[in-house]
Amino acid sequence: MASENTRTKPSPDTETASENTRPSPKPRRGRAPVDLWGRWAAEQDTYLVSLASAPLSAQTRRTYASKARQYLAWLAVAETDGDPLGTVEGRDWAVRDYRSHLQVVLKRRPATVNSALAAVDDFYIRRGLGPARALRVDLPDAAPRALEPRAQVRYLRAVDGCPSPRDQALALVPFYAGARISEVVALDIDDVRHSARKGILRILGKGERVREVPIHPKLAKVLKAWLDERRDWPGQEGPALFLNQRGDRLSVKAAHDIITSIANRAGLDDGITAHVLRHTFAATLVRGGTDLVIVAELLGHARLETTRGYTRPTAEDRSRALDLLTTDE
């Protein structure tokens, strides 16, 4: 059987013709929108129509749409063998080349590469070609990124210094309840349940699975402050827990920006997101000796193996291990 990377190369004439008939790729930086034209724009539009009715969360649809757009933009300027959108063989070669492009040229992390491949698979499935035969990138055997204790204190102090009760509550739900950002903005007022002795946060997670997480005293305090202020906001009669200035439900992007802004004020590294806070929640419980079954229930994990990832060593653990070595200084 031929290996994954074995292929029959096109003739030199074909390669020359391709070079003369396709535009040169433009350098891109940051997260600027990707420009598509002609056939590629039409392919994206068709995909968006099929994606709109898919049984996926709104955040997953947005992610798939963005990553499919990036793939099509790459296809538009790449030298690929066969028809990457019309044949199984052309699909496989193109996706494997794209995987190499993400790893070697763009130097994307393994998890980012695999996320892009998942979106590309979805794109091809909805075209009727099925997922590409392209191996995923091996992930490093390390725990998910979480804030170290000192960084946690800096984050909490930045939250305390935030003048908005809404933003304070929003920033602490992932930290104290382990909620995903899509789950945070989906919360309704009725999902915050207080009793004389304790509070419960009802979270609707992936696969429409509902879980109940005890409300930490610190979270209970900021939630009460926000609910008191919310009575004076536009749209206060609606069900959404977190509102924007127009009185509509707060969007995932707006919630992400709020958390990022607070993390920046705390002087933390770039890339502190709600998911890092969720990982911090999980890692703190696991390292504190909490039973993995309980942590899995609190996080809404369908598989215990996913939760077990928090028992793996972190980069900081490895660095501390090297500090034990003897030097002559």
One Martini backbone bead per residue (centre of mass of N, CA, C, O) as a GRO file, in nm:
protein
  329
    1MET     BB    1   0.097   0.035   0.022
    2ALA     BB    2   0.071   0.350   0.000
    3SER     BB    3   0.159   0.620   0.130
    4GLU     BB    4   0.034   0.918   0.230
    5ASN     BB    5   0.281   1.083   0.056
    6THR     BB    6   0.220   0.935  -0.203
    7ARG     BB    7   0.272   1.052  -0.549
    8THR     BB    8   0.173   1.177  -0.859
    9LYS     BB    9   0.317   1.397  -1.051
   10PRO     BB   10   0.292   1.649  -1.238
   11SER     BB   11   0.366   1.794  -1.503
   12PRO     BB   12   0.554   2.061  -1.598
   13ASP     BB   13   0.334   2.192  -1.774
   14THR     BB   14   0.118   2.205  -1.555
   15GLU     BB   15   0.278   2.377  -1.354
   16THR     BB   16   0.319   2.622  -1.537
   17ALA     BB   17   0.022   2.684  -1.590
   18SER     BB   18  -0.054   2.735  -1.296
   19GLU     BB   19   0.139   2.978  -1.246
   20ASN     BB   20  -0.010   3.158  -1.485
   21THR     BB   21  -0.335   3.129  -1.355
   22ARG     BB   22  -0.256   3.225  -1.060
   23PRO     BB   23  -0.251   3.392  -0.789
   24SER     BB   24  -0.073   3.534  -0.557
   25PRO     BB   25  -0.009   3.522  -0.245
   26LYS     BB   26  -0.106   3.697   0.036
   27PRO     BB   27  -0.007   3.837   0.302
   28ARG     BB   28  -0.090   3.745   0.644
   29ARG     BB   29  -0.224   3.898   0.943
   30GLY     BB   30  -0.371   3.773   1.185
   31ARG     BB   31  -0.752   3.813   1.180
   32ALA     BB   32  -0.815   3.878   0.906
   33PRO     BB   33  -1.008   3.864   0.659
   34VAL     BB   34  -1.083   3.644   0.404
   35ASP     BB   35  -1.040   3.647   0.067
   36LEU     BB   36  -1.281   3.578  -0.185
   37TRP     BB   37  -1.334   3.425  -0.515
   38GLY     BB   38  -1.554   3.307  -0.706
   39ARG     BB   39  -1.558   2.984  -0.656
   40TRP     BB   40  -1.479   3.014  -0.351
   41ALA     BB   41  -1.719   3.185  -0.263
   42ALA     BB   42  -1.937   2.982  -0.351
   43GLU     BB   43  -1.847   2.751  -0.166
   44GLN     BB   44  -1.893   2.905   0.098
   45ASP     BB   45  -2.193   2.963   0.063
   46THR     BB   46  -2.285   2.667   0.047
   47TYR     BB   47  -2.178   2.586   0.325
   48LEU     BB   48  -2.343   2.787   0.498
   49VAL     BB   49  -2.617   2.668   0.433
   50SER     BB   50  -2.562   2.380   0.552
   51LEU     BB   51  -2.463   2.480   0.837
   52ALA     BB   52  -2.725   2.624   0.946
   53SER     BB   53  -2.876   2.318   0.984
   54ALA     BB   54  -2.688   2.218   1.188
   55PRO     BB   55  -2.636   2.022   1.493
   56LEU     BB   56  -2.494   2.295   1.618
   57SER     BB   57  -2.335   2.520   1.758
   58ALA     BB   58  -2.276   2.846   1.707
   59GLN     BB   59  -1.970   2.832   1.758
   60THR     BB   60  -1.907   2.595   1.566
   61ARG     BB   61  -2.010   2.730   1.309
   62ARG     BB   62  -1.812   2.965   1.315
   63THR     BB   63  -1.553   2.800   1.313
   64TYR     BB   64  -1.599   2.637   1.053
   65ALA     BB   65  -1.636   2.878   0.864
   66SER     BB   66  -1.355   3.004   0.908
   67LYS     BB   67  -1.178   2.749   0.838
   68ALA     BB   68  -1.293   2.702   0.555
   69ARG     BB   69  -1.207   2.975   0.441
   70GLN     BB   70  -0.903   2.930   0.480
   71TYR     BB   71  -0.886   2.682   0.298
   72LEU     BB   72  -0.992   2.814   0.036
   73ALA     BB   73  -0.771   3.031   0.023
   74TRP     BB   74  -0.545   2.825  -0.011
   75LEU     BB   75  -0.650   2.677  -0.265
   76ALA     BB   76  -0.644   2.931  -0.459
   77VAL     BB   77  -0.295   2.925  -0.435
   78ALA     BB   78  -0.241   2.631  -0.462
   79GLU     BB   79  -0.055   2.335  -0.536
   80THR     BB   80  -0.254   2.085  -0.664
   81ASP     BB   81  -0.372   1.760  -0.695
   82GLY     BB   82  -0.615   1.763  -0.872
   83ASP     BB   83  -0.948   1.766  -0.736
   84PRO     BB   84  -1.026   1.894  -0.422
   85LEU     BB   85  -1.367   1.913  -0.482
   86GLY     BB   86  -1.424   1.625  -0.671
   87THR     BB   87  -1.211   1.426  -0.536
   88VAL     BB   88  -1.074   1.204  -0.324
   89GLU     BB   89  -0.775   1.232  -0.395
   90GLY     BB   90  -0.763   1.542  -0.402
   91ARG     BB   91  -0.852   1.580  -0.112
   92ASP     BB   92  -0.622   1.430   0.034
   93TRP     BB   93  -0.383   1.594  -0.073
   94ALA     BB   94  -0.477   1.871   0.017
   95VAL     BB   95  -0.505   1.820   0.326
   96ARG     BB   96  -0.210   1.735   0.371
   97ASP     BB   97  -0.088   2.000   0.271
   98TYR     BB   98  -0.235   2.180   0.475
   99ARG     BB   99  -0.115   2.057   0.724
  100SER     BB  100   0.176   2.139   0.652
  101HIS     BB  101   0.124   2.442   0.634
  102LEU     BB  102   0.042   2.481   0.931
  103GLN     BB  103   0.307   2.365   1.054
  104VAL     BB  104   0.550   2.496   0.879
  105VAL     BB  105   0.457   2.789   0.800
  106LEU     BB  106   0.255   2.878   1.049
  107LYS     BB  107   0.308   2.723   1.319
  108ARG     BB  108   0.095   2.550   1.442
  109ARG     BB  109  -0.064   2.399   1.669
  110PRO     BB  110  -0.186   2.091   1.706
  111ALA     BB  111  -0.475   2.175   1.796
  112THR     BB  112  -0.520   2.373   1.561
  113VAL     BB  113  -0.487   2.173   1.332
  114ASN     BB  114  -0.715   1.976   1.419
  115SER     BB  115  -0.939   2.185   1.404
  116ALA     BB  116  -0.912   2.241   1.102
  117LEU     BB  117  -0.962   1.945   1.008
  118ALA     BB  118  -1.249   1.923   1.120
  119ALA     BB  119  -1.368   2.145   0.938
  120VAL     BB  120  -1.289   2.019   0.667
  121ASP     BB  121  -1.449   1.762   0.704
  122ASP     BB  122  -1.724   1.899   0.716
  123PHE     BB  123  -1.711   2.022   0.438
  124TYR     BB  124  -1.693   1.744   0.284
  125ILE     BB  125  -1.943   1.606   0.394
  126ARG     BB  126  -2.140   1.833   0.269
  127ARG     BB  127  -2.037   1.745  -0.031
  128GLY     BB  128  -2.012   1.406  -0.026
  129LEU     BB  129  -1.696   1.296   0.031
  130GLY     BB  130  -1.597   1.310   0.299
  131PRO     BB  131  -1.344   1.247   0.486
  132ALA     BB  132  -1.021   1.273   0.508
  133ARG     BB  133  -0.710   1.101   0.459
  134ALA     BB  134  -0.588   1.242   0.755
  135LEU     BB  135  -0.381   1.279   0.992
  136ARG     BB  136  -0.337   1.360   1.297
  137VAL     BB  137  -0.187   1.542   1.533
  138ASP     BB  138   0.013   1.502   1.780
  139LEU     BB  139  -0.028   1.543   2.112
  140PRO     BB  140   0.082   1.662   2.383
  141ASP     BB  141   0.167   1.526   2.707
  142ALA     BB  142  -0.044   1.755   2.846
  143ALA     BB  143  -0.191   1.972   3.018
  144PRO     BB  144  -0.404   2.197   3.020
  145ARG     BB  145  -0.427   2.522   3.025
  146ALA     BB  146  -0.343   2.701   3.328
  147LEU     BB  147  -0.352   2.882   3.603
  148GLU     BB  148  -0.158   2.993   3.825
  149PRO     BB  149  -0.193   3.101   4.141
  150ARG     BB  150  -0.081   3.393   4.089
  151ALA     BB  151  -0.260   3.445   3.839
  152GLN     BB  152  -0.529   3.413   3.982
  153VAL     BB  153  -0.501   3.655   4.171
  154ARG     BB  154  -0.472   3.868   3.950
  155TYR     BB  155  -0.745   3.815   3.821
  156LEU     BB  156  -0.928   3.866   4.072
  157ARG     BB  157  -0.835   4.159   4.112
  158ALA     BB  158  -0.935   4.260   3.837
  159VAL     BB  159  -1.229   4.195   3.890
  160ASP     BB  160  -1.264   4.373   4.144
  161GLY     BB  161  -1.178   4.640   3.963
  162CYS     BB  162  -1.437   4.617   3.821
  163PRO     BB  163  -1.722   4.830   3.766
  164SER     BB  164  -1.887   4.581   3.648
  165PRO     BB  165  -2.110   4.349   3.747
  166ARG     BB  166  -2.139   4.192   3.486
  167ASP     BB  167  -1.833   4.140   3.433
  168GLN     BB  168  -1.775   3.996   3.694
  169ALA     BB  169  -1.968   3.759   3.657
  170LEU     BB  170  -1.868   3.662   3.383
  171ALA     BB  171  -1.560   3.613   3.477
  172LEU     BB  172  -1.651   3.383   3.712
  173VAL     BB  173  -1.796   3.140   3.583
  174PRO     BB  174  -1.552   2.980   3.466
  175PHE     BB  175  -1.382   2.978   3.736
  176TYR     BB  176  -1.633   2.861   3.943
  177ALA     BB  177  -1.798   2.657   3.706
  178GLY     BB  178  -1.666   2.558   3.425
  179ALA     BB  179  -1.762   2.726   3.184
  180ARG     BB  180  -1.838   2.784   2.883
  181ILE     BB  181  -1.889   3.053   2.687
  182SER     BB  182  -2.153   2.946   2.558
  183GLU     BB  183  -2.283   2.882   2.838
  184VAL     BB  184  -2.282   3.161   2.962
  185VAL     BB  185  -2.462   3.315   2.741
  186ALA     BB  186  -2.706   3.092   2.782
  187LEU     BB  187  -2.794   3.201   3.032
  188ASP     BB  188  -3.049   3.222   3.264
  189ILE     BB  189  -3.206   3.335   3.533
  190ASP     BB  190  -3.329   3.044   3.607
  191ASP     BB  191  -3.029   2.915   3.640
  192VAL     BB  192  -3.037   3.080   3.909
  193ARG     BB  193  -3.033   2.900   4.219
  194HIS     BB  194  -3.173   2.986   4.524
  195SER     BB  195  -3.121   2.927   4.870
  196ALA     BB  196  -3.081   2.920   5.205
  197ARG     BB  197  -2.799   2.734   5.170
  198LYS     BB  198  -2.788   2.732   4.843
  199GLY     BB  199  -2.651   2.718   4.510
  200ILE     BB  200  -2.750   2.682   4.158
  201LEU     BB  201  -2.612   2.600   3.836
  202ARG     BB  202  -2.765   2.584   3.525
  203ILE     BB  203  -2.620   2.385   3.256
  204LEU     BB  204  -2.604   2.395   2.904
  205GLY     BB  205  -2.455   2.163   2.706
  206LYS     BB  206  -2.338   1.938   2.532
  207GLY     BB  207  -2.588   1.755   2.392
  208GLU     BB  208  -2.808   1.877   2.591
  209ARG     BB  209  -2.664   1.875   2.862
  210VAL     BB  210  -2.738   1.879   3.205
  211ARG     BB  211  -2.599   2.075   3.474
  212GLU     BB  212  -2.507   2.102   3.828
  213VAL     BB  213  -2.360   2.384   3.998
  214PRO     BB  214  -2.225   2.501   4.254
  215ILE     BB  215  -2.222   2.810   4.417
  216HIS     BB  216  -1.992   3.011   4.483
  217PRO     BB  217  -1.968   3.263   4.704
  218LYS     BB  218  -1.831   3.466   4.511
  219LEU     BB  219  -2.034   3.425   4.279
  220ALA     BB  220  -2.291   3.496   4.435
  221LYS     BB  221  -2.223   3.793   4.489
  222VAL     BB  222  -2.198   3.892   4.186
  223LEU     BB  223  -2.473   3.794   4.089
  224LYS     BB  224  -2.643   3.971   4.274
  225ALA     BB  225  -2.534   4.243   4.175
  226TRP     BB  226  -2.628   4.204   3.882
  227LEU     BB  227  -2.933   4.149   3.929
  228ASP     BB  228  -2.985   4.424   4.054
  229GLU     BB  229  -2.893   4.594   3.801
  230ARG     BB  230  -3.063   4.458   3.569
  231ARG     BB  231  -3.342   4.604   3.632
  232ASP     BB  232  -3.220   4.877   3.465
  233TRP     BB  233  -3.214   4.738   3.197
  234PRO     BB  234  -3.239   4.671   2.893
  235GLY     BB  235  -3.430   4.377   2.876
  236GLN     BB  236  -3.509   4.278   3.175
  237GLU     BB  237  -3.762   4.090   3.081
  238GLY     BB  238  -3.580   3.887   2.990
  239PRO     BB  239  -3.399   3.574   3.021
  240ALA     BB  240  -3.125   3.674   3.009
  241LEU     BB  241  -2.851   3.719   3.205
  242PHE     BB  242  -2.673   3.845   2.972
  243LEU     BB  243  -2.637   4.180   2.868
  244ASN     BB  244  -2.653   4.430   2.659
  245GLN     BB  245  -2.705   4.767   2.592
  246ARG     BB  246  -2.982   4.678   2.427
  247GLY     BB  247  -3.099   4.398   2.576
  248ASP     BB  248  -2.945   4.169   2.472
  249ARG     BB  249  -2.787   3.901   2.427
  250LEU     BB  250  -2.485   3.810   2.481
  251SER     BB  251  -2.210   3.751   2.309
  252VAL     BB  252  -1.935   3.568   2.263
  253LYS     BB  253  -1.747   3.796   2.175
  254ALA     BB  254  -1.809   3.993   2.406
  255ALA     BB  255  -1.726   3.801   2.633
  256HIS     BB  256  -1.438   3.760   2.540
  257ASP     BB  257  -1.350   4.060   2.556
  258ILE     BB  258  -1.393   4.095   2.858
  259ILE     BB  259  -1.192   3.879   2.957
  260THR     BB  260  -0.944   3.987   2.808
  261SER     BB  261  -0.940   4.266   2.941
  262ILE     BB  262  -0.898   4.167   3.230
  263ALA     BB  263  -0.635   4.010   3.177
  264ASN     BB  264  -0.475   4.257   3.083
  265ARG     BB  265  -0.504   4.417   3.352
  266ALA     BB  266  -0.343   4.177   3.503
  267GLY     BB  267  -0.085   4.104   3.317
  268LEU     BB  268  -0.134   3.877   3.128
  269ASP     BB  269  -0.109   3.669   2.901
  270ASP     BB  270  -0.180   3.583   2.613
  271GLY     BB  271  -0.477   3.382   2.581
  272ILE     BB  272  -0.693   3.455   2.793
  273THR     BB  273  -0.969   3.253   2.845
  274ALA     BB  274  -1.243   3.082   2.929
  275HIS     BB  275  -1.099   2.807   2.888
  276VAL     BB  276  -0.869   2.858   3.086
  277LEU     BB  277  -1.061   2.889   3.329
  278ARG     BB  278  -1.180   2.607   3.307
  279HIS     BB  279  -0.910   2.462   3.345
  280THR     BB  280  -0.856   2.583   3.624
  281PHE     BB  281  -1.091   2.456   3.765
  282ALA     BB  282  -1.011   2.160   3.707
  283ALA     BB  283  -0.715   2.156   3.808
  284THR     BB  284  -0.776   2.238   4.101
  285LEU     BB  285  -0.950   1.992   4.172
  286VAL     BB  286  -0.759   1.762   4.095
  287ARG     BB  287  -0.506   1.864   4.268
  288GLY     BB  288  -0.701   1.856   4.537
  289GLY     BB  289  -0.851   1.547   4.513
  290THR     BB  290  -1.078   1.522   4.330
  291ASP     BB  291  -1.290   1.332   4.193
  292LEU     BB  292  -1.319   1.262   3.859
  293VAL     BB  293  -1.626   1.222   3.846
  294ILE     BB  294  -1.701   1.497   3.959
  295VAL     BB  295  -1.551   1.673   3.754
  296ALA     BB  296  -1.699   1.565   3.505
  297GLU     BB  297  -1.979   1.666   3.594
  298LEU     BB  298  -1.905   1.972   3.620
  299LEU     BB  299  -1.802   1.985   3.305
  300GLY     BB  300  -1.959   1.779   3.103
  301HIS     BB  301  -1.832   1.506   3.057
  302ALA     BB  302  -1.861   1.206   2.873
  303ARG     BB  303  -1.552   1.145   2.937
  304LEU     BB  304  -1.309   1.055   3.163
  305GLU     BB  305  -1.053   1.092   2.984
  306THR     BB  306  -1.072   1.396   2.960
  307THR     BB  307  -1.026   1.454   3.265
  308ARG     BB  308  -0.747   1.304   3.293
  309GLY     BB  309  -0.572   1.534   3.160
  310TYR     BB  310  -0.531   1.695   3.443
  311THR     BB  311  -0.296   1.483   3.546
  312ARG     BB  312  -0.095   1.602   3.382
  313PRO     BB  313   0.181   1.752   3.311
  314THR     BB  314   0.328   2.054   3.314
  315ALA     BB  315   0.555   2.285   3.225
  316GLU     BB  316   0.606   2.368   3.521
  317ASP     BB  317   0.671   2.086   3.627
  318ARG     BB  318   0.925   2.045   3.450
  319SER     BB  319   1.083   2.288   3.553
  320ARG     BB  320   1.091   2.203   3.854
  321ALA     BB  321   1.246   1.940   3.809
  322LEU     BB  322   1.516   2.081   3.710
  323ASP     BB  323   1.576   2.229   3.986
  324LEU     BB  324   1.700   1.959   4.122
  325LEU     BB  325   1.953   2.002   3.988
  326THR     BB  326   2.292   2.010   3.995
  327THR     BB  327   2.526   2.270   4.060
  328ASP     BB  328   2.845   2.478   4.062
  329GLU     BB  329   2.732   2.782   4.157
   0.00000   0.00000   0.00000
